[in-house]
Amino acid sequence: MLGRSDRAGIMRRLVLIVGLWLLTGAVAAHEVTPTVADLSVKDGQVRLELRMNAEAFLAGIDLDRVQDTANSEQAGEYGALRATAAPEMETRLRDFAVDWVDKLSLEAEGPVSLSYEGARIPVVGDIGMARVTQMLLTGGLPDGARSLTLTWPAGAGVLILRQQGVEAPYTGYLKGGETSPAIPIDGGASLPPRELFLTHFRDGLAHAFTGGGKHILFVLALFFLSARARPLILQFGAFLVADFAAIFLSVGGGAKVAPMLATQVFWGAVVLLAAENLVTRNVSLWRVLVILLAGGLHGLGVAGHLSEAGMAPSQLLPALAGFSSGIEAAQLMVLGVMLSTIGLWLRDTHWYRGRIAVPASLVIAIVAGYQLAGLLALI
């Protein structure tokens, strides 16, 4: 029968193997990504160019509720559409857009009627990766219009709306069913740094609680190693330092990673941290390194996400700082609740570790492993 030191040695070897696998393997995932819309006005005509996952729209997936298209009820149809040739996809998208544009409400001193002008659809490649389709909609503005608002349809997921061709352009996020503020046609609607920080802080706070649960499970994995302040401060502090160091690296040096890679490695880190809770109670050096890796890639992944959205460099720092601060605040809330309840009342009982900490860590490892396996299966 294996002793504690033998089990710990086996765990560390598994950690190294899985860690190298995560870092060297190619990543593919079906996570829902936002639609990006470039809005411009010229000679009385408004142009709305959408960069979108057209297959998700054609399959009828509710992008407001689904976090991963592979887990949707329409996953089969969605997969078939990914393998559909570009000419046939263009025909289907054109037929879809005729009715869909009526749900996309654009107002400029009155309703603006949008029409489908065409789409650029990549040829079929790796069907494990989403195609990015560009669809163009245009419409005539009423005479004298000075601003406009856009209502993004319910069920269409998140929209990143970017104004083009003006000074101080508007950039904002809309969820399904939301309406943008009035956007001056001549520009001047860009948010000041403070408002940009607060807007993304709220987004980060919401993301931590609704974005698949990985941030909550991460801090719970930290907590169930030891329900005491000192080891929690050490672990959470390592994540915080790595996260914000990555933000400054991305702003100052342009460093970033693909958001999908950051997500997969983050889930892998949760598995490893929760699994180690089963064999030790101490904060080891390798555990801190795993946390630093997760924090650093998280920060670079957020930077990659905002860069892909086309956020202006001058807006990147307050947006990144706000989003990450919102996530950190949510994680601190969870740790505060756990410390003031389970930590305060149960941590010193002789049965706490065997009946609570170890079973909870096992559940966290299984849940995170399931999420990770789902991503790896798509490679």
Summary of the structure (lengths in Angstrom):
residues: 379
radius of gyration: 23.2
end to end distance: 37.3
largest distance: 83.5
contacts: 1251
relative contact order: 0.13
helix: 55%
strand: 14%
